[in-house]
């Protein structure tokens, strides 16, 4: 017998650790249980050996700050304890002997019962997943003499077969239990580990989001933790549990390190965020105080400047010569570069005090300038008022003179003052003597209407008078310099009336009267004998279109407008002409009074005060943080165990009828019975070895059968 290690899981805190327990066993195949009559005893059949699980005595330490890095450190307190699984089977209940002096019936009954037990146990093994194959049934003939020994041999073999079946069943169940346990433990560890890591990652993500919203730049990396897991390929039973326990320990350590790393990053980032937000709050307060002071300071200065500007405008409007200069005040502020937190607040407070004092001084200065300018302006305005009163009197007198002159000048320059005259000149054949005749013309100065009178002389009396009425149309336009442009445009003939006074005593009574325009076109004619009164309507217009420019007191040339013929005994010829005189008279320039002496406007200079505003604090530098999200590589899965293989074979016990004559059994008959294990029965030993070899082959190539699991 030899010692073998198994491993048992036990709790240490929240983690599992592995402990080794020594058990006794004998060497068998990992997948196939072989039975040999020469090597397996009843006592030794109670134990099987499991493959030693080598436990590395090093610990595993995983850190989330590095990727794909594991050491061989497994902490004692947090180690995962391995569950215990035993493949030790119960002892076979098949007896190895039938006792002495058994009958053939008793022998057959004992074998049949033993084979029933093997069959039941084989069914149990098959239900548990063992690949059970059934070999060829061996015929064994017994008689009264060998019934006891042959039965013992068969029972011993059936006991070993049954023990092998039980061992295979126990190992199959142990392997299945180990596989289920390992798989469950891995699943539970992975679920819990991932939940823990997810919670830590969720907290880290929330803090990253909070920090980024606060303005911090956060670089997120992913760190892959890859523990050096043991390869569980092909492992079974306790070896699988031990390897899985070892891997779970590494995995949990990786999870714990990852959670710790992410928690540290979360706490560090939260602290960094709080510090940055406090700096931002201090920065905001410092600048808010600064902006408030600057806004008030600028308002105070602007109000003082506005009052001063209004007064400057008033003084300028009053005639003062006021110049405005700018005085810039630059207090010696503290440099705020790089200052944060309380240092920034203290320096800003110092600068605000300087600024407020400078503003107050500037406001007082501008108010003093305003008051001085008000006083100076009032004094000058009194001087101006006295001057303006004197000048107003002079201006009024001169204005009256000027207005009268300008009115007269305007009348002269734009006047159309004139007089119009109209004359009638005659050339008669009897300008003297008893047939003497005449012709006269008169004109209305306003309307331009004229009357042309002539007489009718028959040599004895003036027998009648003829009257020609019409109108001369003219237009007079001022040239704006006293001269006039006169245009005689046309002449209109209204009517001709003859009034009889005496009877015509002349022999020739063929009187005819003609009116012509300047071009000789006849406008009107009438024939009569002079003895009756009549009136003729003419209503004709003759164009003249003569234009003259005449200076003041100048008369235009005499312009002919009509030609008249009065034909009778003596013909009377005449021309009607008109002329216009410019009667405009230029006024004399008046003599004006002298103006009083104007007071000299004073000069003044005032100052606008500008205070250089204090600088704002610098915004705190945006922190750049780096955090790591940790992922832990999955543990390898447990391989589903291969089914155990075992072969059974059964015996057909043939009884020998009782014979009176005792005969020695033939050698062949002895050979047909299950061989013994003593040295003398060498032939039987060879046969048994051959059967054991066939059984071994049968186990190696048997068909797996799965049945119900035995409890």
C-alpha positions in Angstrom: 0.0 0.0 0.0 1.1 3.6 -0.6 0.0 7.0 0.6 -1.9 9.4 -1.7 -3.0 13.0 -1.3 -6.5 14.3 -1.6 -7.6 17.9 -1.1 -10.5 19.2 0.9 -12.3 22.6 0.6 -12.8 24.6 3.8 -13.9 28.1 4.5 -11.4 30.8 5.7 -13.4 34.0 6.0 -15.1 34.6 2.7 -12.6 32.5 0.6 -11.9 28.9 0.1 -8.5 27.3 0.8 -7.1 23.9 0.0 -5.8 21.4 2.6 -4.2 18.0 1.9 -5.3 14.8 3.5 -3.3 11.5 3.2 -5.3 8.4 2.2 -4.3 4.9 1.4 -4.8 3.2 -1.9 -3.5 0.9 -4.5 -2.5 1.7 -8.0 -5.2 1.3 -10.7 -5.7 2.9 -14.1 -7.2 6.4 -14.1 -9.9 5.4 -16.7 -10.0 1.6 -16.5 -10.1 -0.7 -13.6 -8.3 -4.0 -14.3 -8.8 -7.1 -12.2 -6.2 -9.8 -11.9 -6.5 -12.9 -9.8 -2.7 -12.9 -9.3 -2.4 -9.3 -8.1 -5.5 -8.2 -6.4 -6.5 -9.5 -3.0 -9.8 -9.2 -1.2 -8.2 -6.7 1.3 -6.6 -4.6 -1.3 -9.8 -4.4 -3.4 -11.2 -1.9 -0.9 -9.1 1.1 -1.9 -8.2 2.8 -5.1 -5.5 5.4 -5.8 -6.2 8.8 -7.1 -3.5 10.7 -9.0 -1.6 13.1 -6.7 -2.4 16.7 -7.0 0.8 18.7 -6.8 0.2 21.8 -4.7 2.5 24.7 -5.5 3.7 26.2 -2.3 4.0 29.7 -3.8 1.3 32.4 -3.3 -0.4 34.3 -6.2 -0.6 38.1 -6.0 -2.6 40.0 -8.8 -2.5 43.7 -9.1 -4.9 45.8 -11.2 -2.2 48.3 -12.0 -0.5 45.8 -14.4 -1.9 43.6 -17.1 -1.2 40.0 -17.9 1.0 39.7 -14.8 0.6 37.1 -12.0 2.9 35.8 -9.4 2.7 32.4 -7.7 1.5 33.8 -4.4 -1.7 32.5 -2.8 -2.6 34.1 0.4 -3.3 31.8 3.3 -6.3 33.5 4.8 -8.0 34.0 1.5 -7.2 30.7 -0.1 -10.0 28.6 -1.6 -10.5 25.3 0.1 -10.9 22.2 -2.1 -13.9 20.0 -1.7 -13.2 16.4 -0.9 -14.3 13.6 -3.3 -13.6 10.0 -2.6 -13.5 7.2 -5.1 -13.1 4.5 -2.5 -15.8 1.8 -3.1 -17.7 -0.3 -0.7 -16.5 -3.9 -0.2 -18.0 -6.5 -2.5 -20.7 -8.6 -0.8 -20.0 -11.5 -3.0 -18.5 -14.3 -0.9 -15.1 -15.7 -1.9 -15.9 -19.2 -0.6 -18.9 -21.5 -0.4 -17.6 -23.5 2.5 -16.6 -27.1 2.8 -18.7 -30.1 1.9 -21.1 -28.2 -0.3 -23.4 -30.0 -2.6 -23.6 -29.3 -6.2 -27.0 -27.7 -5.7 -25.6 -25.5 -2.9 -22.6 -24.6 -5.1 -24.8 -23.6 -8.0 -27.1 -21.7 -5.8 -24.1 -19.8 -4.3 -22.8 -18.9 -7.7 -26.2 -17.8 -9.0 -26.7 -15.6 -6.0 -23.2 -14.1 -6.5 -23.8 -13.5 -10.2 -27.1 -11.8 -9.3 -25.2 -9.5 -7.1 -22.7 -8.8 -9.8 -25.5 -8.2 -12.3 -27.2 -5.8 -10.0 -24.0 -3.9 -9.3 -23.2 -3.8 -13.0 -26.7 -2.3 -13.6 -26.0 0.2 -10.9 -22.6 1.0 -12.5 -24.2 1.4 -16.0 -26.8 3.7 -14.5 -24.0 5.7 -13.0 -22.5 6.2 -16.4 -19.9 3.4 -16.3 -19.2 1.7 -19.7 -20.0 -1.9 -18.7 -19.4 -4.7 -21.2 -20.3 -8.3 -20.7 -17.9 -11.0 -21.8 -18.5 -14.6 -22.9 -20.2 -16.9 -20.4 -17.9 -19.6 -19.1 -19.2 -23.1 -18.6 -18.0 -24.7 -15.4 -18.9 -28.4 -14.7 -18.9 -29.4 -11.1 -19.3 -32.8 -9.3 -19.5 -33.8 -5.8 -15.8 -34.0 -5.4 -14.8 -30.6 -6.8 -17.9 -28.6 -6.1 -16.3 -26.8 -3.1 -13.0 -25.9 -4.8 -14.5 -24.9 -8.2 -17.2 -22.9 -6.5 -14.6 -21.1 -4.4 -12.7 -20.3 -7.6 -15.8 -18.9 -9.4 -16.9 -17.0 -6.3 -13.4 -15.5 -5.9 -13.5 -14.3 -9.5 -17.0 -12.9 -9.2 -16.0 -11.2 -6.0 -13.1 -9.5 -7.8 -15.4 -8.6 -10.8 -18.0 -7.2 -8.4 -15.3 -5.2 -6.6 -14.0 -3.9 -9.9 -17.6 -2.9 -10.8 -18.0 -1.1 -7.5 -14.6 0.6 -7.8 -15.5 1.8 -11.3 -18.9 3.0 -10.1 -17.3 4.8 -7.1 -14.7 6.4 -9.4 -17.4 7.4 -12.0 -19.5 8.9 -9.3 -16.5 10.6 -7.8 -15.5 12.1 -11.2 -19.0 13.2 -11.9 -19.3 14.8 -8.5 -15.9 16.5 -8.9 -16.9 17.8 -12.3 -20.3 19.1 -11.0 -18.6 20.6 -7.9 -15.8 22.2 -9.9 -18.2 23.6 -12.5 -20.5 25.0 -9.8 -17.7 26.5 -7.8 -16.2 28.1 -10.9 -19.6 29.5 -11.9 -20.3 30.8 -8.4 -16.9 32.3 -8.1 -17.1 33.9 -11.5 -20.6 35.3 -10.8 -19.7 36.7 -7.5 -16.3 38.0 -8.7 -17.8 39.6 -11.8 -20.5 41.2 -9.6 -17.9 42.6 -7.2 -15.9 43.9 -10.1 -18.9 45.3 -11.8 -19.9 47.1 -8.7 -16.5 48.6 -8.4 -16.4 49.5 -12.1 -19.9 51.0 -11.8 -18.7 53.2 -8.9 -15.7 54.1 -10.9 -17.8 55.0 -14.0 -20.1 57.2 -11.9 -17.1 59.0 -10.4 -15.5 59.4 -13.9 -18.8 60.8 -15.2 -19.0 63.2 -12.2 -15.4 64.2 -12.6 -15.8 64.8 -16.4 -18.9 66.9 -15.8 -16.8 68.9 -13.3 -14.3 69.6 -16.2 -11.6 67.1 -15.3 -10.0 65.2 -18.2 -10.1 61.5 -17.3 -8.2 58.9 -19.3 -9.7 55.4 -18.9 -7.6 52.4 -19.5 -8.5 48.7 -19.4 -6.1 46.5 -17.5 -6.3 42.8 -18.3 -5.4 40.5 -15.4 -4.4 37.1 -16.5 -3.7 34.8 -13.6 -1.5 31.7 -14.3 -4.3 29.2 -14.0 -3.5 25.5 -13.9 -4.5 23.6 -17.0 -7.5 21.3 -16.0 -7.6 19.5 -19.3 -8.1 15.8 -18.6 -8.2 16.1 -14.8 -10.6 14.1 -12.9 -11.8 13.6 -9.3 -9.8 15.2 -6.6 -7.2 16.4 -9.1 -9.8 18.4 -10.9 -11.1 19.8 -7.6 -7.7 20.7 -6.5 -6.8 22.5 -9.8 -10.2 24.3 -9.8 -9.7 25.4 -6.2 -6.2 26.7 -7.0 -7.6 28.6 -10.1 -10.5 30.0 -8.1 -8.1 31.3 -5.5 -6.1 33.0 -8.3 -9.3 34.3 -9.8 -10.6 35.7 -6.5 -7.2 37.3 -5.8 -7.4 38.9 -9.2 -10.9 40.1 -8.6 -9.9 41.4 -5.1 -6.9 43.2 -6.5 -9.0 44.6 -9.4 -11.7 45.8 -7.0 -9.1 47.3 -4.7 -7.4 49.1 -7.6 -10.7 50.5 -9.0 -11.8 51.5 -5.5 -8.5 53.3 -5.0 -8.9 55.0 -8.4 -12.5 56.0 -7.5 -11.5 57.5 -4.1 -8.4 59.2 -5.6 -10.6 60.6 -8.4 -13.3 61.8 -6.0 -10.6 63.6 -3.9 -9.1 65.2 -7.0 -12.5 66.3 -8.1 -13.4 67.8 -4.8 -10.1 69.7 -4.7 -10.6 70.9 -8.3 -14.1 72.0 -7.5 -13.0 73.9 -4.5 -10.3 75.6 -6.5 -13.0 76.5 -9.1 -15.2 77.8 -6.3 -12.4 80.0 -5.0 -11.6 81.1 -8.5 -15.2 82.0 -9.1 -15.5 83.9 -5.8 -12.3 85.8 -6.4 -13.4 86.8 -9.9 -17.0 87.5 -8.8 -15.7 89.9 -6.1 -13.4 91.4 -8.7 -16.2 91.8 -11.2 -18.6 93.3 -8.6 -15.9 95.9 -7.5 -15.0 96.7 -11.1 -18.6 97.1 -12.1 -19.3 99.5 -9.2 -16.0 101.3 -9.7 -16.7 101.8 -13.4 -20.2 102.9 -12.6 -19.0 105.5 -10.1 -16.3 106.7 -12.5 -18.8 106.8 -15.4 -21.3 108.8 -13.4 -18.6 111.3 -12.3 -17.3 111.4 -15.9 -20.8 111.8 -17.2 -21.5 114.8 -14.9 -18.1 116.3 -16.0 -18.9 115.7 -19.6 -22.3 117.3 -19.3 -20.7 120.3 -17.7 -18.0 120.4 -20.3 -20.7 120.4 -23.0 -22.6 123.1 -21.1 -19.5 125.2 -20.8 -18.6 124.7 -24.4 -22.1 125.7 -25.4 -21.6 128.8 -23.2 -18.6 129.6 -25.3 -15.8 128.4 -23.0 -12.7 126.8 -24.5 -12.6 123.5 -22.6 -10.1 120.7 -23.4 -10.4 117.3 -21.9 -7.4 115.1 -21.0 -7.3 111.6 -19.7 -5.4 110.6 -16.5 -4.8 106.9 -16.2 -4.1 105.5 -12.7 -2.4 102.1 -12.4 -2.3 100.8 -8.9 0.5 98.4 -8.0 -1.6 95.2 -8.0 -0.2 91.9 -6.9 0.5 89.4 -9.6 -2.2 86.7 -9.6 -0.4 84.3 -11.9 -0.5 80.8 -10.6 -2.3 81.7 -7.4 -5.1 79.3 -6.2 -7.4 78.8 -3.3 -6.8 81.1 -0.3 -3.7 82.7 -1.8 -5.8 83.8 -4.7 -8.5 85.2 -2.4 -6.0 87.1 -0.3 -4.2 88.6 -3.3 -7.5 89.5 -4.9 -8.7 91.2 -1.6 -5.5 93.3 -1.6 -5.9 94.3 -5.2 -9.6 95.2 -4.7 -8.6 97.6 -1.8 -6.1 99.4 -4.1 -8.7 99.6 -6.9 -11.5 100.9 -4.7 -9.2 103.6 -3.3 -8.1 104.6 -6.8 -11.7 104.8 -8.0 -12.7 106.9 -5.0 -9.8 109.3 -5.6 -10.7 109.6 -9.3 -14.4 110.3 -8.6 -13.4 113.1 -6.2 -11.1 114.6 -8.7 -13.7 114.6 -11.5 -16.3 116.1 -9.1 -13.8 118.9 -8.3 -13.2 119.6 -12.0 -17.0 119.7 -12.5 -17.6 122.2 -9.7 -14.7 124.5 -10.8 -16.1 124.4 -14.4 -19.6 125.3 -13.1 -18.2 128.4 -11.3 -16.1 129.5 -14.3 -19.0 129.1 -16.7 -21.3 131.1 -14.5 -18.9 134.0 -14.4 -18.4 134.0 -18.2 -22.1 133.7 -18.8 -22.7 136.9 -16.8 -20.1 138.7 -19.0 -21.7 137.3 -22.1 -25.2 138.3 -20.9 -24.1 142.0 -20.4 -22.4 141.9 -23.8 -25.4 140.4 -25.5 -27.8 143.0 -24.0 -25.7 145.8 -25.4 -25.3 144.0 -28.7 -29.0 143.3 -28.9 -29.8 147.0 -28.9 -27.3 147.6 -31.6 -28.4 144.6 -33.6 -32.0 145.7 -33.4 -31.2 149.1 -34.8 -29.0 147.8 -37.5 -31.4 145.0 -38.2 -34.2 147.5 -38.8 -32.0 149.5 -41.1 -30.9 146.4 -42.9 -34.4 145.0 -43.2 -35.6 148.3 -44.7 -32.7 148.4 -47.1 -33.1 144.7 -48.1 -36.8 145.2 -48.7 -36.1 148.2 -50.9 -33.3 146.4 -52.6 -35.4 143.4 -53.1 -38.1 145.5 -54.6 -35.6 147.2 -56.8 -33.8 144.0 -57.9 -37.0 142.1 -58.5 -39.3 145.0 -59.4 -41.3 145.2 -62.6 -42.2 148.9 -62.2 -42.9 150.5 -65.5 -45.0 152.9 -67.5 -46.6 152.2 -70.9 -47.5 154.6 -73.7 -49.1 154.1 -77.1 -49.0 156.5 -80.0 -50.7 156.8 -83.4 -48.8 158.5 -86.2 -50.5 159.5 -89.4 -49.4 160.4 -92.9 -52.3 162.0 -94.7 -52.8 163.7 -98.1 -54.8 166.5 -96.4 -52.9 167.3 -93.3 -54.3 170.8 -93.6 -57.1 172.6 -95.3 -60.7 171.8 -95.4 -60.1 168.0 -95.5 -57.7 167.9 -92.6 -58.0 164.7 -90.5 -56.5 163.2 -87.3 -55.9 159.9 -85.5 -55.2 159.5 -81.7 -54.3 156.5 -79.5 -54.7 155.9 -75.7 -53.7 152.8 -73.6 -54.8 151.4 -70.1 -51.5 150.9 -68.2 -52.8 148.1 -66.1 -54.7 146.0 -68.7 -52.9 147.0 -71.8 -56.2 147.7 -73.6 -56.1 150.6 -76.1 -58.5 152.8 -78.0 -57.6 154.3 -81.5 -59.8 157.3 -82.5 -60.0 158.9 -85.9 -62.3 161.4 -87.6 -64.3 161.6 -90.9 -64.1 164.9 -92.8 -66.3 165.4 -95.9 -64.7 168.8 -96.6 -67.5 170.6 -94.8 -67.9 168.9 -91.5 -66.5 166.2 -89.3 -69.3 163.9 -90.2 -68.4 161.1 -87.7 -65.8 159.3 -85.6 -64.4 155.8 -85.8 -63.1 153.9 -82.8 -60.9 150.8 -83.0 -60.6 148.9 -79.7 -58.2 146.1 -78.8 -55.4 145.1 -76.4 -51.7 144.9 -76.5 -50.3 141.8 -74.7 -46.9 142.2 -73.1 -44.9 140.4 -70.3 -42.4 142.1 -68.1 -39.9 139.9 -66.1 -37.4 141.1 -63.6 -33.8 140.0 -64.2 -33.0 140.2 -60.5 -30.6 143.1 -60.9 -33.1 145.9 -61.4 -33.3 145.5 -65.2 -36.4 144.2 -66.9 -37.0 142.1 -69.9 -40.1 143.2 -71.9 -41.8 141.0 -74.4 -44.6 142.4 -76.6 -46.2 139.2 -77.7 -49.4 140.0 -79.6 -52.2 142.5 -80.3 -55.9 141.7 -80.1 -58.6 143.5 -82.0 -61.9 143.6 -80.2 -64.2 145.8 -82.3 -64.7 148.8 -84.6 -67.4 151.4 -84.1 -68.4 154.3 -86.3 -70.6 157.0 -85.0 -72.3 159.4 -87.5 -72.6 163.1 -86.7 -73.5 164.7 -90.0 -74.7 163.7 -93.4 -72.0 163.1 -95.9 -72.1 166.0 -98.3 -69.2 164.8 -100.4 -69.8 163.7 -103.9 -67.5 160.6 -103.3 -69.0 158.6 -100.5 -66.9 155.4 -100.9 -65.4 155.3 -97.4 -63.3 152.2 -96.5 -61.3 151.5 -93.3 -58.5 148.9 -93.1 -56.3 147.4 -90.3 -53.1 145.5 -91.1 -50.5 143.7 -89.0 -46.8 144.6 -89.3 -46.4 142.0 -92.1 -49.2 143.6 -94.2 -51.8 141.0 -93.5 -55.3 142.5 -93.3 -56.9 142.0 -90.0 -60.0 144.0 -90.5 -61.8 146.2 -93.1 -65.1 147.9 -93.4 -66.8 149.9 -96.3 -69.5 152.4 -95.6 -70.8 155.9 -96.8 -70.4 157.6 -93.4 -74.1 158.4 -93.0 -75.0 155.7 -90.5 -73.7 154.6 -87.1 -72.6 150.9 -86.8 -70.4 148.6 -84.8 -68.3 145.6 -86.0 -66.9 142.8 -83.8 -63.4 141.8 -84.9 -62.0 139.2 -82.4 -58.6 138.7 -84.1 -55.1 138.4 -82.7 -51.9 139.3 -84.5 -48.5 138.0 -83.2 -45.8 140.6 -82.6 -43.1 138.8 -80.4 -40.7 141.7 -79.9 -38.4 141.6 -76.8 -36.4 144.4 -75.1 -34.1 144.5 -72.0 -34.3 147.9 -70.3 -32.3 149.3 -67.4 -33.8 151.3 -64.6 -35.2 154.7 -65.8 -34.7 153.5 -69.4 -37.5 153.5 -72.1 -37.8 150.7 -74.7 -37.7 151.6 -78.4 -41.1 152.6 -80.0 -42.5 149.3 -81.4 -45.1 149.3 -84.2 -48.0 147.1 -83.5 -50.6 148.0 -86.2 -51.0 149.7 -89.6 -54.3 151.6 -90.2 -55.6 153.0 -93.6 -58.6 155.3 -93.6 -59.4 155.7 -97.4 -61.8 158.2 -98.8 -61.5 161.5 -100.7 -58.2 161.9 -99.1 -56.5 158.8 -97.8 -55.2 158.8 -94.2 -52.4 156.3 -93.4 -51.1 155.7 -89.9 -49.1 153.4 -87.6 -49.9 152.5 -84.0 -46.8 152.0 -81.8 -46.1 151.4 -78.1 -43.1 151.7 -75.7 -42.4 150.8 -72.0 -40.3 152.6 -69.5 -38.4 150.9 -66.5 -39.3 153.0 -63.4 -37.2 150.9 -60.9 -35.1 153.1 -58.5 -32.1 151.6 -56.5 -32.1 152.2 -52.7 -29.2 153.8 -50.7 -27.0 151.6 -48.4 -27.7 152.5 -44.7 -25.0 153.5 -42.2 -24.9 150.9 -39.3 -23.9 151.3 -35.6 -20.7 149.7 -34.2 -21.0 146.5 -32.1 -19.9 146.4 -28.5 -16.6 144.5 -27.5 -17.3 140.8 -27.0 -15.8 139.3 -23.8 -12.9 136.8 -24.3 -13.9 133.2 -23.6 -11.8 131.6 -20.8 -9.8 128.4 -21.4 -10.1 125.5 -19.1 -8.6 121.9 -18.9 -10.3 119.1 -17.1 -9.3 115.5 -16.6 -11.1 112.2 -17.0 -9.7 109.7 -14.6 -9.3 106.1 -15.7 -8.3 103.4 -13.2 -6.7 100.3 -14.7 -8.9 97.4 -13.7 -7.3 94.7 -11.7 -6.7 91.4 -13.5 -8.8 88.4 -13.1 -7.5 85.3 -11.4 -6.3 82.5 -13.5 -8.6 79.6 -13.9 -7.2 76.5 -12.2 -5.5 74.1 -14.5 -7.7 71.3 -15.5 -6.4 68.1 -13.9 -5.8 65.1 -16.1 -6.4 61.8 -14.3 -5.9 58.2 -15.4 -7.9 55.3 -14.1 -8.0 51.7 -14.9 -10.8 49.3 -15.4 -9.7 45.8 -14.5 -10.9 42.7 -16.2 -9.8 39.3 -14.9 -9.4 36.5 -17.4 -11.8 33.6 -17.1 -10.7 30.4 -15.5 -10.5 27.3 -17.7 -13.6 25.1 -17.7 -13.5 21.6 -16.2 -13.6 18.9 -18.8 -16.5 16.5 -18.6 -15.1 13.2 -17.3 -14.8 10.2 -19.6 -16.9 7.2 -18.5 -15.1 4.4 -16.6 -14.9 1.1 -18.3 -15.3 -2.3 -16.7 -16.0 -5.8 -18.1 -18.0 -8.6 -16.4 -18.4 -12.2 -17.4 -20.6 -14.8 -16.0 -20.5 -18.6 -15.4 -22.8 -21.4 -16.4 -22.6 -24.0 -13.6 -23.2 -27.5 -14.8 -23.9 -30.1 -12.3 -22.7 -33.7 -12.8 -25.2 -36.4 -12.0 -24.2 -38.7 -9.2 -22.2 -41.7 -10.4 -21.7 -44.8 -8.3 -18.4 -45.7 -9.9 -15.7 -43.3 -9.0 -13.7 -42.2 -12.0 -10.7 -39.9 -12.2 -11.7 -36.6 -14.0 -10.1 -36.1 -17.3 -7.5 -33.4 -17.8 -9.7 -31.6 -20.3 -12.5 -31.4 -17.8 -10.2 -29.9 -15.3 -9.1 -27.4 -17.9 -12.6 -26.4 -18.6 -13.2 -25.3 -15.1 -12.0 -21.8 -13.9 -8.2 -22.3 -13.3 -6.8 -22.2 -9.8 -4.2 -19.8 -8.6 -1.7 -22.3 -7.1 1.6 -23.0 -8.6 0.9 -26.7 -9.3 -2.0 -25.8 -11.6 0.2 -24.2 -14.2 -2.1 -25.1 -17.1 -5.0 -23.6 -15.3 -3.0 -20.5 -14.5 -2.2 -20.0 -18.1 -5.8 -20.2 -19.0 -6.8 -17.8 -16.2 -4.2 -15.3 -17.3 -5.5 -15.6 -20.8 -9.0 -14.9 -19.6 -7.8 -12.0 -17.5 -6.1 -10.6 -20.6 -9.3 -11.0 -22.6 -11.2 -9.3 -19.8 -8.7 -6.5 -19.9 -9.3 -6.1 -23.6 -13.0 -6.3 -23.1 -12.8 -3.4 -20.6 -10.7 -1.4 -23.0 -13.1 -1.7 -25.9 -16.4 -2.2 -24.1 -19.6 -0.3 -24.8 -20.5 2.4 -22.3 -23.8 2.1 -20.6 -25.4 4.8 -18.5 -28.0 4.0 -15.9 -29.4 5.5 -12.8 -27.0 7.0 -10.3 -26.4 5.0 -7.2 -26.6 6.8 -3.9 
